[in-house]
């Protein structure tokens, strides 16, 4: 008798997390991989810590959160932690030396990990479950794209903000900008 | 029709591992966000630096002079003879790897060439090729390589990815100071007119006008007066600072960032309030209007030229000694370079606090003290009336700025002050503070906006520790004593730890300071309501 994909992931959760972590880490150069894997102190290895925490969170979501979000109306927006944990990883990769496609390819690894574990296990899944799992991963990928874009937009936003802050006080003192005070605006409104 | 592979086979075949190449064979790619803009020629001309020209790092042709290789190698030879440290550092590294994972840029980026050992190897390989027998004989197998344009571009790229923070040097068993290797590498880069705009602009401005932004004396004074207006609004008391006043006892010099950029401006108000309350006989200078010295990120000679301005002004005004504001690299220069550059100034006196009588013996040679030690001494002697509850809306953690921490051992004084001006103070994990502190990610003149992506990488380890205390203890304020910190932390926090504000130490002092005859305060220096005053309107008072 085959299982649901959620049950399969739940049963093989530890291996699932390990394999996926390995896939993400291997996107870094060799010397870096050694460091990310070996340094266990999260304060000295924030990238490794973010990947680990993110991956565990997303796998938890696959096992529990996804089911909950299906049951509850409108819960998809809340996504039971999916965005939070994806953000942990993507926020880091969005500012590293990756093209957008490289930064997010690790989501697709989920499909590979699932197949690999399935092939090496005696467990079977029901017909159609593989396709079902793939479509969930596709949804996760779209969510990841939103997060990645938001991170990149924020970078440019921060840059604009910094340029403005740097010169505003000076322009103000030089009398080159005139700030309309709230009071003044209120008075004009009344007139 | 060709047989299509099944999806399973496709997934199995995806290889995530980046191509394995030896580091010498991985070329540099200039992507926006990861390099700084090239210096404008007029900045180089202002300070007589060689080869001013228009060029861009992304250009194929950097318009290097025809004999650039000779200039570079001759410059290297001169420096190997002049700086014993440089020659020793080129020779003695055994590649033990102790430094490898200590750099914030490596930790945040995962780029192996940001391991201090490998970054230094970029230059060491040139050293071996042209200055050692083994390198000349064995070439690549001996870890040596030719100096060509690609190599030079790589040097440029990575030596502007080191903030000279010296965290790696704390861990080197041989005491190799990678910052000094970076300093020399940047000197060599400067011989070919290839500095970055964000460093050369401030250098030229500082040389011409006295501060990084090129603010002229009247505007500088105007800005300080504006702070006095704001202080009067908050406290009912108006400080009366003086400018360029001959015969004052003390000259006060702070980074110009405190005068022109939020949130440093609130720190500046803190200084003004403190000195007014003490009735301190001090003056500002509109000429020595900069504590920072970006010349230090250019060459030793340029650092020396710009550095003396503060002392020349102290001499001109006839003050007894100097108090310096909350600045980072200014203190490394004062403590570790001043005497080599110029010798101890003989026209000033050993600083003595006119309020407590404390003689600052450790400043016997430099005649300059840090405002934080001045304030700590006042508090120790009970000379300040403080109401720390005015900062009760803040749960504060403290970032040890690299230079005061690692170049001065300045750990206790800022914490002592903090604990007296606010009730909620939390330390970050010990492997990220004091001598092991992580850089803000943008020191040594890299705090420019076009470099935002790299700054986020470099600042990740620091931000990660802040995130921890933010989530665990509700920390909402990151206090620091460096103007570059105050400039670069706000965006860093926005990206990694939203909800954490950045404040200079003396901003918090200003909030807590109970001044004689002040009105009932309802807001802090930022105009935000004080804790418990959220519903109080001005009219109610």
Interface residues (C-beta under 8 A of the other chain):
Chain A: X23 X24 X26 X27 X28 X29 X30 X31 X32 X35 X36 X39 X41 X42 X43 X44 X45 X46 X47 X49 X50 X91 X92 X95 X96 X97 X105 X106 X108 X109 X111 X112 X115 X116 X151 X154 X155 X156 X158 X159 X161 X162 X163 X165 X166 X169 X170 X173 X174
Chain B: X7 X8 X11 X12 X14 X16 X17 X18 X20 X31 X33 X34 X100 X101 X106 X107 X108 X109 X110 X111 X112 X115 X213 X215 X219 X222 X223 X226 X260 X261 X262 X265 X429 X431 X432 X449 X450 X452 X453 X456 X457 X460 X461 X464 X465 X468 X490 X491 X494 X495 X496
